């Protein structure tokens, strides 16, 4: 048994469309659907901005200042024409 939790929006037509990827093919499944409206407080805690948690960038900005990323000449390509896909 596997539990999958999704948040979805019902359109103006009142129909909920669900596309649920599963790791099963050519099998019969028993499916239970529980509808639970999202409250205003849950909506406020929902990550905004493509799924990033609230204040993610503010809290992680500068976290690598003591471990800087070093880019050396290895892997630098002067002429990208040499790597054209044919």
C-alpha positions in Angstrom: 0.0 0.0 0.0 1.2 3.5 -0.9 -0.1 6.8 0.3 0.1 9.8 -2.1 -0.8 13.2 -1.0 -1.6 15.9 -3.6 -2.8 19.4 -3.6 -4.9 20.2 -6.6 -7.4 22.9 -7.7 -11.0 22.3 -8.8 -11.9 24.3 -11.9 -15.0 26.4 -12.4 -16.7 23.4 -13.8 -16.6 21.7 -10.4 -14.6 18.8 -11.7 -11.3 17.7 -10.1 -8.8 16.2 -12.5 -6.1 13.9 -11.1 -3.0 12.7 -12.9 -1.2 10.4 -10.5 2.0 8.7 -11.6 2.4 5.2 -10.1 5.1 2.5 -10.4 2.6 -0.2 -11.4 1.5 -1.3 -14.9 -1.2 -3.7 -16.1 -2.7 -4.1 -12.6 -5.9 -3.5 -10.8 -5.8 -1.0 -8.0 -8.1 0.0 -5.2 -8.2 3.8 -4.9 -9.6 5.8 -2.0 -10.0 9.6 -2.4 -10.5 11.9 0.6 -11.4 15.5 -0.2 -10.3 18.0 2.4 -10.4 21.7 1.7 -7.2 23.7 2.4 -7.7 26.2 5.2 -6.5 29.8 5.0 -3.7 29.1 7.5 -2.5 26.1 5.4 -2.6 28.3 2.3 -0.4 30.9 4.0 2.2 28.3 4.9 2.2 26.9 1.4 5.6 27.6 -0.4 5.3 30.2 -3.0 7.7 30.9 -5.9 7.9 27.5 -7.7 8.0 25.5 -4.5 10.8 27.2 -2.7 10.2 27.3 1.1 9.4 30.7 2.5 12.6 32.8 3.2 14.8 30.1 1.5 17.0 32.5 -0.3 17.3 34.9 2.6 18.3 32.1 4.9 20.8 30.4 2.6 22.3 33.5 0.9 26.0 33.6 1.6 26.1 30.1 3.2 29.2 29.2 1.1 31.2 32.3 1.8 33.8 30.3 3.7 33.9 27.6 1.0 34.1 29.5 -2.3 33.5 27.8 -5.6 36.7 27.8 -7.6 36.5 27.6 -11.4 39.8 26.7 -12.9 40.8 26.4 -16.6 39.9 22.7 -16.7 36.7 22.3 -18.7 36.8 25.8 -20.1 36.2 25.6 -23.9 37.5 28.4 -26.1 35.7 27.3 -29.3 32.2 25.7 -28.9 32.2 24.9 -32.6 34.4 21.9 -31.8 31.5 20.4 -29.8 28.7 20.7 -32.3 26.3 17.8 -32.4 25.8 16.4 -35.8 
